[in-house]
Amino acid sequence: MRALPTGLSLLRIVAQGLVPATGSPSPVAAVGRMLAIQGQQVSAIPHAILARAPHSSRADVKGAFDSARLVRSWPMRGTVHITTAEDHYWLRAALKHRYGASQSAALRGVDDALVTRAGELALSAIGERGPLTRAELIEAWEEAGLRPEGEVFHGTHPMSESFAKSWWRRHMLLRLHVEGVLAQAPLGSNEHLLIDASRLPDEDHGPVGAGVSRTGPRHREALAEIARRYAMGHGPIGVHDLARWTTLPVGESLRALEDACEAGEDDEGRALKRIRVEKGARGGWTPDPRRPSRSDPDVYYMPSDLEDRARESLDAARATMLLASFDELHVGYKDRSCLTDESGEALICPARNGMFRPIVVDAGRLVAVRPVKEGLIFLKGAPSAALRGRVERAVSATLSRLGG
């Protein structure tokens, strides 16, 4: 499969707010323009947000979480993400059907009654003591004698008692987030504390109004809004990128993107447009006004003003930047070939275990990673003196801004 043009990586950098001209005025606005950003590694979250909010500080990020204007949860595909409080409930409700059943059936012996009781105990403890650590919640469950009745099975295999204990607790925490009972917000000691999610705007107060669940009257509108927000904050994106990001089927993802295109301009006067991409590192793209009848791997979607904004910010987009582990510029797409190749993917995640290293990008391409306590590792051996200088200056500036 031929790689995407490097130029698409520069467009994505601009769309994601990684240049001053498209950066956001606050951490909440930075996350909102992306709809959601991955939040698996707590220590990497401020870095990812501040890269998109050039005039904000770590204190601003902490304040946004402490006030629950930003929250951490599992709004889609079983992967922890950061969203704004306003987007948390409706996004979760619109996509819950894609993983709710599989999560509910993941463990036999952990039934709905147990989940309900766990949620009641959690909310009672939070009501009495305020936001809780995970350990404090588990302690509250222990004190109440909360446990499954009988053996716990994963599939057809019974678990040992010790393994089942940790496994069902982990599953319980995930279920309570998926069900909208709990969310995470205030920042504790390298973890986000658990809060009562009912304090957040409910699913009927999202951008398309009430009825966004799969059986609701505005579910299709909600999927179109998800497609629009994803493409606006990540574009150019293909149908398969959206399908991976949301776990929606490819056909439903195509319909959502086309619905978003037909919706016309948003409040900022921007619309989505299609382009047809010529593959290859030096390939280009042309406008494609035709509505595709089926998924086309060469058709991509992006904001109508993105090319103009990219031309105005080309130097900034080509600049050297240190980005966080799990940054959306890398993990936000199925096809990341405009950013790096297979050797770069191996450098980012050498153990292939889902744990990603911080990345250094130069001229829209991966040039190095910077694992904690290991220092810089360049992609293709010893870099030129000029490249090393650019990378070291970018790393130094970013670490200084992050506080070390």
Secondary structure, 3 states (H helix, E strand, C coil): CCCCCHHHHHHHHHHCCCCHHHCCCCHHHHHHHHCCEECCCHHHHHHHHHCCCCCCCHHHHHHHHHCCCEEEEEEECCEEEEEEHHHHHHHHHHHHHHCHHHHHCCEECCCHHHHHHHHHHHHHHHHHHCCECHHHHHHHHHHCCCCCCCCCEECCEECCHHHHHHHHHHHHHHHHHHCCCEEEEEECCCCEEEEEHHHCCCHHHCCCCCCCCCCCCCHHHHHHHHHHHHHHHHCCECHHHHHHHHCCCHHHHHHHHHHHHHCCCCCCCCCEEEEEECCCCCCCEEECCCCCCCCCCCEEEEECCHHHHHHHCHHHHHCCEEECCCCHHHHCCCCCCCCCCHHHHHHHCCCCCCCCCCEEEECCEEEEECCCCCCCEECCCCCCHHHHHHHHHHHHHHHHHHCC
